[in-house]
Each structure stands twice: as C-alpha cells, then as structure tokens.
Amino acid sequence: MKEAYLEITYRHGRPVAAYLYLPRNSRDRSYRTTKAAGGLVIDFARSGKPIGIEITAPTKVTTAGINRVLKELGFPPIKQSDLAPLRAA
C-alpha cells in the first residue's frame, strides 16, 4: 500500500472506531503499540516502522491531533476533508 487511507467501523450509524492505515508492505503486521494523546494508538511493524494509527474515540479526534502524531512519525499531514467520513454520521 503506497498511500494512507482511513477505515471506519460503525454501529447503529455512528462511528465507534477508526483506523488510519499508513503506507506499508502487504506483509507488515502489528508487532507493538504505543499510546498517543487524544485516544490514538500507534501500531508498529516488527521492523519498528509505523504502519497505522488506531482512533479509539473517532467522534472526538481532531485533524490537528492526528497531524501532530503524523509529524512525529515523519509522515505528511492529512487534510480535514480526509476525516470527513467521521463527521458524516
């Protein structure tokens, strides 16, 4: 996967969890996790490469909060419109 993408899990029409997949190899799996501010959990592959960000409170997450984590990890920021599906429900 060459680009980041967002996956959202809904229950009764409301987002209950979300996951921002970061660019990675198809064989990469989560080996360890680290908690970040704002209800975010970062998944790392065995190699130490960040492969995704779990969003445990999708209705409370902010674009700025995710972008702070992305910057720390060396990834480009996302746009507010990238999180629009979280706000749609």
Residue pairs with C-beta under 8 A, 6 or more apart in sequence:
1 21
1 23
1 24
1 26
2 23
3 23
4 20
4 21
4 22
4 23
4 75
4 78
5 20
5 21
6 18
6 19
6 20
6 21
6 82
6 83
6 85
6 86
7 18
7 19
7 21
8 15
8 17
8 18
8 58
8 85
8 86
9 15
9 16
9 17
9 18
10 16
10 89
13 89
14 59
14 89
15 58
15 59
15 85
15 86
15 89
16 58
17 54
17 55
17 56
17 58
18 54
18 55
18 58
18 61
18 86
19 52
19 53
19 54
19 55
20 52
20 53
20 55
20 66
20 78
21 51
21 52
22 50
22 51
22 52
22 53
22 73
22 75
24 45
24 49
24 51
24 52
28 45
28 47
28 49
28 51
29 45
29 46
29 51
30 43
30 44
30 45
30 51
30 52
31 44
31 45
31 46
32 43
32 44
33 41
33 42
33 43
33 44
33 54
34 41
34 42
34 44
35 41
35 42
36 42
36 53
36 69
37 65
37 68
37 69
38 57
38 60
38 61
38 62
38 65
38 66
39 55
39 56
39 57
39 60
39 61
40 53
40 54
40 55
40 56
40 61
40 65
40 66
40 69
41 53
41 54
41 56
42 50
42 52
42 53
42 54
42 69
42 73
43 50
43 51
43 52
43 53
43 54
44 50
44 51
45 51
50 73
50 75
53 66
53 69
53 70
55 61
55 66
55 86
58 86
59 86
61 83
61 86
63 78
63 79
63 80
63 82
63 83
66 78
66 83
67 77
67 78
70 76
70 77
70 78
71 77
